[in-house]
Amino acid sequence: MKSVKAVRFGYKPTQETRELLSTFRMMVNHAINIALEEKIKGRLRLRDRIYKEFNERYSAVTCYPYSVAEVAWSIVKKHRRWHRKPVAEGLMLKMDSASYSLNYGILSLPNRKGQRLLIPLKYGDWQRSFLMDASLKRGSVTMTEFTIVIAFSREAKEIEPVRKIGYDLNHKSVVGSDGTRIVLSKVARLHTEYGVRRSEFYERHSNDRRLKQKFSGSRRERERIKQTLNVISKQVVEKALRNREAIVLERLKGIRKAHMKGNGMGRGSRRRANLWPFRLLQQQISNKAAWAGVQVEFVDPRNTSKECSRCHYINKKLKVTERSWLCPECGCQLDRDLNAAVNIERRGKIPCLPMVQAGARGMDEAVKGNEAMTAPILLAEAPKLGNSGRSR
C-alpha cells in the first residue's frame, strides 16, 4: 500500500524567493490565458505549447514550464467546474522531485539558468524524523510566501484486520460501533468563539464591505480546528493499529446542499451543519490510516440511523432531534449514534481474520481427530446492542 504524507516546513522569505514566486505566478497566469484563448485541452498539449516560448521570455530553467503547465491546467479545470474566471492569486511555486535537491535541512531550487537558490528550512522534531528517514521517497515540493510543503511517500505494509469498526460522525461527536465516543465540543466552541468576534467586528464596521470580506474567515480559527481534528484522527488510527481493526466510514455527500437556506431548518441548525468539518476529519483519518497500513472503507450512509441494527426495521418517522428511539418492530431501545455506527460497520466488506478467544484450542488439533479438542470460537465482528426495551 503506497501512502503519501505532506510535511510542512517554515522558512524565512527573502527578496530572491519573492521574485521567484512572483515569476512563477506570472507564468501560470500567462499559461492560463493561452489555454483559454487557444482552447487547449490537456496538460501535455499546454506544456508543449508554452515550453519554447516561456524558456525564451522568462529565461526559465527547462523544468519550470512542466510545473507551470501542471498548475495552470489544474486551475483551469477547477474553475470550469465552479464557473469562475481562472486565475492564480497567491504567490506559489510547485516542482517535481527531479527538479530540486534536499540536503538535510537545505532546500536547493533552480532559479535561473546556471543559478540555484538555497533555502534553509525551519523544522521541529516531527519534521526532522522525515528528513532523517532514508527509507522515505521524496515527492513534489510546493512553496508559498511563508511555508514549504514536501511530499514523502513509502510502501506501508497493509495490516490484516481481525475486526471492523464503524464510525458515525456528527457535529457533536465521533461514535464507534464498539462503544467508543469522542466528543467534538471543542470544535463547536471554537466556531462559536470566532463567530462572536466576527459579529462584533461587523457591528463596528457595518458600512465597510471590503473589511467584511477580508475578515470573513479566520486563518487562526481554521488552524486550531485542524489541529483539534488532527488529535482526534490520531486517536482513531492508533486504536485501529493497536487492535488490528479496519475502519469503516460513511461516504457523506451533499451535506452543504441539504442545509441551504429555505430547507425548513432554523438558522442555528443550518450554521452548525455548514460549519461541520466532516470532510476534513475523514480525510485526516484516511491519510493517517494509509500511512500506518490500516484499511479504510467508505459505505453508503442511507438510513444508517433509521435502520434498527437488531431486526433491520427502517423507522422512516424518526426525527433528527431524536437521539434515542424505540424500535416499533422488536422493541429494542437504540442510541441513535451507536445504532448508526453498528450499521456502518456491518455494511463494510473488508475481509477480516477470525479472532480466537483466549484459552481456545487450535484448529489443527481438532481437525486431526482429537475429539477432546474443540474448534476455536469466533467472535462476532459487531457488538450486540442491549435490548432494554424488550422483556425476555
Buried (B, 14 or more C-beta within 10 A) or exposed (E): BEBBBEBEBEBEBEEEBEEBBEBBBEBBBBBBEBBBEEEBEEBEBBBEBBBEEBBEEBEBBEBBBBBBBBBBBBBBEEBEEEEEEBEBEEBBBBBEBEBBBBEEBEBBBBBEEEEEBEBEBEBEEEBEEBBEEEEBEBBBBBBBEEEBBBBBBBEBEEBEBBBBBBBBBBBBBBBBBBEBBBEBEBBBEBBEEBBEEBEEBBEEEEEEEEBBEEEEEBEEBBEBBEEBBBEBBEBBBEBBBEEBBBBBBBEEEEEEEEBEEEEEBEEEBBBBBEBBBBEBBBEBBBBBBBBBBBBBBBBEBEBBBBBBBBEEBEBEEBEEEEEEBBBEEBBBBBBBBBBBBBBBBBBBEBEBEEBBEEEBBEBEEBEEEEEEBEEBEEEEBBBEBEBEEEEE
